[in-house]
Structure formats: structure tokens, C-alpha cells
Amino acid sequence: MTDFLLELRSEEIPARMQAKARDDLARLFAAELAQSGIAAAATVTYATPRRLALILRDLPHATEAV
């Protein structure tokens, strides 16, 4: 199994918007992964005023043949 890190840099994200941005990133990324047939064991997200980060833990090395 492997991990995946996505880090997005941006302009200043107001403090009141950081939690929603973090949750939206996790939700949208998980939806795209599910559509592709990929499942992560865990998703961890972080937000700072200038960054959003997402870590997917224990991704499979290969996907099922479709």
C-alpha cells in the first residue's frame, strides 16, 4: 500500500472558510476516486491560510481491470 499527498497553494484563505474548504476538498476528491474504482483506507486533510493539503493513506498499488 502507498500514500498520496496533494498540496494546493493559494491566496489567503480566510479563517472562517478554511474548514469548509478542507471538507470540500476531501469530499470532492473521494467522489472522484470512487468513480475511478479506487479506495483509500483513510483521508486526512489540513488547511492553513495559504495551503490545503490532502493525504490518502493505504492506496492500492493497482486497480481492478475494467
C-alpha positions in Angstrom: 0.0 0.0 0.0 1.1 3.6 -0.6 0.2 7.1 0.4 -0.7 10.1 -1.8 -0.1 13.8 -0.9 -1.9 16.6 -2.6 -0.9 20.1 -1.6 -2.6 23.2 -3.1 -1.2 26.6 -2.6 -3.5 29.6 -2.9 -4.1 33.2 -2.0 -5.0 33.9 1.6 -7.9 31.7 2.7 -10.0 33.5 5.4 -10.1 31.6 8.7 -13.9 31.2 8.5 -13.6 29.4 5.2 -10.7 27.0 5.9 -12.8 24.2 7.5 -15.3 24.2 4.6 -12.5 24.3 2.0 -10.8 21.3 3.8 -14.1 19.4 3.9 -15.0 20.2 0.3 -11.5 19.0 -0.9 -11.9 15.7 0.9 -15.5 15.1 -0.3 -14.8 16.0 -4.0 -11.5 14.0 -4.1 -13.2 11.0 -2.5 -16.1 11.2 -5.1 -13.6 11.2 -8.0 -11.7 8.3 -6.5 -14.8 6.3 -6.0 -15.8 7.0 -9.6 -12.4 5.6 -10.7 -12.8 2.5 -8.5 -10.0 3.5 -6.1 -10.5 3.3 -2.3 -8.2 4.8 0.4 -8.1 3.4 3.9 -8.0 6.9 5.4 -8.2 10.5 4.3 -6.5 13.3 6.2 -6.9 17.0 5.4 -5.2 20.1 6.6 -5.8 23.8 6.0 -3.7 26.8 6.6 -4.2 30.4 5.4 -2.3 29.7 2.2 -2.5 25.9 1.7 -4.9 23.0 1.6 -3.4 19.5 1.9 -4.9 16.1 1.5 -3.3 12.8 2.4 -4.7 9.5 1.3 -3.4 6.5 3.2 -3.0 2.9 2.0 -4.0 3.3 -1.6 -3.8 0.1 -3.7 -0.8 -0.4 -6.0 -3.1 -1.4 -8.8 -6.7 -1.2 -9.7 -9.1 -3.9 -10.9 -9.3 -4.5 -14.6 -12.4 -2.9 -16.1 
